[in-house]
Amino acid sequence: MNILDEKNLKKIPKDKPIFLICYVGHTSSQVLTLLKLLGYNVVSIKYGYGISPAKGVPVAGWVDYGLPVQKSK
């Protein structure tokens, strides 16, 4: 999905906060910057889920703090 595609941007409300989360917070912070420049109210969850894509690299995040996670089926 191209988040900056005009059709996709029209689906994102500008009058509500948007929360972004990814594995470790890197990707969501980049998307946050782009969306903020376009006038969206955006927050990135610091440290993401805490699931490093690299094996053996510890990252404390959402999952490590015992916060709720719902997996799709």
C-alpha positions in Angstrom: 0.0 0.0 0.0 1.3 3.4 -0.9 0.3 5.6 2.0 0.9 8.8 0.0 -1.4 7.8 -2.8 -4.2 10.4 -2.9 -6.9 7.8 -2.7 -5.4 6.3 0.5 -4.8 9.8 2.1 -8.5 10.6 1.6 -9.4 7.6 3.8 -7.4 9.0 6.8 -9.3 11.5 8.9 -7.6 14.8 9.6 -9.9 15.6 12.6 -8.9 12.5 14.7 -5.6 11.4 16.1 -3.8 8.6 14.1 -1.6 6.2 16.0 1.2 4.4 14.1 3.0 1.3 15.3 5.6 -1.0 13.6 8.2 -3.5 14.8 10.6 -1.2 16.5 9.3 2.3 15.8 11.6 3.2 12.8 9.1 2.9 10.0 6.2 4.4 11.9 8.4 7.5 12.8 9.2 8.0 9.1 5.5 7.8 8.1 4.7 10.1 11.0 6.9 12.8 9.6 5.3 12.6 6.2 1.8 12.7 7.5 2.5 15.6 9.9 3.9 17.6 6.9 0.5 16.9 5.2 -1.4 18.2 8.2 -2.5 15.0 10.0 -2.6 14.6 13.8 -0.2 11.7 14.1 1.5 9.8 17.0 4.1 7.1 16.7 4.2 4.5 19.5 7.8 4.7 20.8 9.8 1.5 20.3 6.9 -0.1 18.3 5.8 -3.6 19.3 9.3 -4.4 20.5 9.7 -7.2 18.0 13.1 -6.8 16.3 13.2 -8.1 12.7 16.8 -9.2 13.4 17.2 -12.4 15.5 18.9 -12.0 18.8 18.5 -8.2 18.9 16.5 -7.2 22.0 14.1 -4.3 21.8 11.7 -3.4 24.6 8.3 -2.2 23.3 4.6 -2.6 23.4 4.6 -6.4 23.8 7.3 -6.3 26.6 5.2 -4.0 28.7 2.3 -6.4 28.7 0.1 -4.1 26.6 -2.8 -5.7 24.7 -2.2 -7.3 21.3 -4.8 -8.8 19.1 -3.7 -11.0 16.3 -5.8 -11.4 13.2 -6.9 -14.8 12.1 
